[in-house]
Amino acid sequence: MLLRALRVVTVILALVAGAVLVAAAVLDSSTLDRGVLSRLPACSARRAGGSCALCGMSHSLIALSNGDWREAVRWNPGGPWLYGVLVLQVTGGLWVLVTARRRSDIIRGE
């Protein structure tokens, strides 16, 4: 029962990670600046004149999707790490789905 719940959570997180990666691949920085994120209030760190750990992360992920590693690190040095985690999460979700399909085929004798 717990293993099944972990599989479900893994697949849900993979879907979210996949959506983030697709958005990063489809958007560009100029669209991002005049789009939804520009309407959100700035984080408390930015309002205080500083930056938080996630400042520039969206731009960093977009730059990585376009293959521009230097620009990505310039926006946020954690961007490549988060991008890697997202890719691993999608891969893990796909693995769970493929292995679950195989197990159900074996159980049914197909």
ZIMO-V403629 format. One record per backbone hydrogen bond with DSSP energy under -0.5 kcal/mol. CO is the residue of the C=O (numbers start at 1). NH is the residue of the N-H. If there is no record, write none. Layout:
co = <CO | CO>
nh = <NH | NH>
//
This chain:
co = <1 | 2 | 3 | 4 | 5 | 6 | 7 | 8 | 9 | 10 | 11 | 12 | 13 | 14 | 15 | 16 | 17 | 18 | 19 | 20 | 21 | 22 | 23 | 28 | 29 | 30 | 31 | 32 | 32 | 35 | 35 | 36 | 36 | 37 | 43 | 44 | 45 | 46 | 52 | 54 | 56 | 57 | 58 | 59 | 60 | 61 | 62 | 63 | 64 | 67 | 68 | 69 | 70 | 71 | 72 | 76 | 78 | 79 | 80 | 81 | 82 | 83 | 84 | 85 | 86 | 87 | 88 | 89 | 90 | 91 | 92 | 93 | 94 | 95 | 96 | 97 | 98 | 99 | 100 | 101 | 102 | 103 | 104 | 105 | 105 | 106>
nh = <5 | 6 | 7 | 8 | 9 | 10 | 11 | 12 | 13 | 14 | 15 | 16 | 17 | 18 | 19 | 20 | 21 | 22 | 23 | 24 | 25 | 26 | 27 | 32 | 33 | 34 | 35 | 35 | 38 | 38 | 39 | 39 | 40 | 40 | 47 | 48 | 50 | 49 | 55 | 57 | 60 | 61 | 62 | 63 | 64 | 65 | 66 | 68 | 67 | 69 | 72 | 73 | 74 | 75 | 76 | 79 | 82 | 83 | 84 | 85 | 86 | 87 | 88 | 89 | 90 | 91 | 92 | 93 | 94 | 95 | 96 | 97 | 98 | 99 | 100 | 101 | 102 | 103 | 104 | 105 | 106 | 107 | 108 | 109 | 110 | 109>
//
